[in-house]
Amino acid sequence: MKIVVIIPSRYGSTRFAGKPLALILGKPMIQWVYERASGAVHVDQVVVATDDMRIVSVVDGFGGRAILTAAENRSGTDRVAEAAEKLNLSAADIVVNIQGDQPCIHPICIQEVTAPLIENSDIQMSTLAFKIIDPEEITNPKDVKVAFDAIGNALYFSRAAIPFARDAATVFDTYKHLGIYAYTRRFLDIFRNLPDGRLENIEKLEQLRAMEFGYRIKVIVTEHDSPEVDIPEDIHRIQAQRLYWSNPGL
């Protein structure tokens, strides 16, 4: 069984075109993601899956590997599934999907997200959550929230605040979903052939497709946040947070 990280990286974006190539502290964002993923233990291979030769060229330039995939993929997971097919991975191999706009991803997150699949062959898909510290993230729709059951299976993902307390005095934790997944190659093929989900299309969250068709997603809570770059202003915000860049082990 191999563990392969595939980073879906699309050039076009309505809010930030060319985002993967944007410079963060002088280095393309996709390079930050690639290098951090490469620092994880037990990872056999790291590959960028993209729809644009400009991204392929940049990845080649820093010594990484990129695979050109179809522009028509419905989501990042579909793009990852296509890349896994091109890599000829076996059904039991574990594929890790790290979004290409997460330059602060901690390598240990890859260990955390793959652990459930390694330990239990019945688990086909897993993801990470982070306990929200900044209260603005609870109500900001760009920060996806997740609710999960007593044994860590996802109940729902939403851009809205979930759960929502009826009584204002209720004290509880809210968890943000991080854009990192692990799946078996076998499940990626299943996912790729599912029709669009109704909730998936409403929330624009691809993971809801799996849940709508009866598949469980294991949620692991991590201590490491991984802020995403959605708009150009996010780069300035992330660059200013020294904790993401001061650890020489990353």
HELIX and SHEET records of a PDB file:
HELIX    1   1 LYS A   19  LEU A   21  5                                   3    
HELIX    2   2 MET A   29  SER A   38  1                                  10    
HELIX    3   3 MET A   53  GLY A   61  1                                   9    
HELIX    4   4 GLY A   76  LYS A   86  1                                  11    
HELIX    5   5 ILE A  108  GLU A  119  1                                  12    
HELIX    6   6 GLU A  136  THR A  139  1                                   4    
HELIX    7   7 ARG A  185  ARG A  192  1                                   8    
HELIX    8   8 ARG A  198  GLU A  203  1                                   6    
HELIX    9   9 GLN A  207  GLU A  212  1                                   6    
HELIX   10  10 PRO A  232  GLN A  239  1                                   8    
HELIX   11  11 ARG A  242  TYR A  244  5                                   3    
SHEET    1   A 7 ALA A  66  LEU A  68  0                                        
SHEET    2   A 7 GLN A  45  THR A  50  1                                        
SHEET    3   A 7 ILE A   3  SER A   9  1                                        
SHEET    4   A 7 ILE A  94  ILE A  98  1                                        
SHEET    5   A 7 TYR A 175  THR A 184 -1                                        
SHEET    6   A 7 MET A 125  LYS A 131 -1                                        
SHEET    7   A 7 LYS A 218  VAL A 221  1                                        
SHEET    1   B 7 ALA A  66  LEU A  68  0                                        
SHEET    2   B 7 GLN A  45  THR A  50  1                                        
SHEET    3   B 7 ILE A   3  SER A   9  1                                        
SHEET    4   B 7 ILE A  94  ILE A  98  1                                        
SHEET    5   B 7 TYR A 175  THR A 184 -1                                        
SHEET    6   B 7 LYS A 145  PHE A 148 -1                                        
SHEET    7   B 7 ALA A 154  SER A 158 -1                                        
SHEET    1   C 2 LEU A  23  ILE A  24  0                                        
SHEET    2   C 2 LYS A  27  PRO A  28 -1                                        
END                                                                             
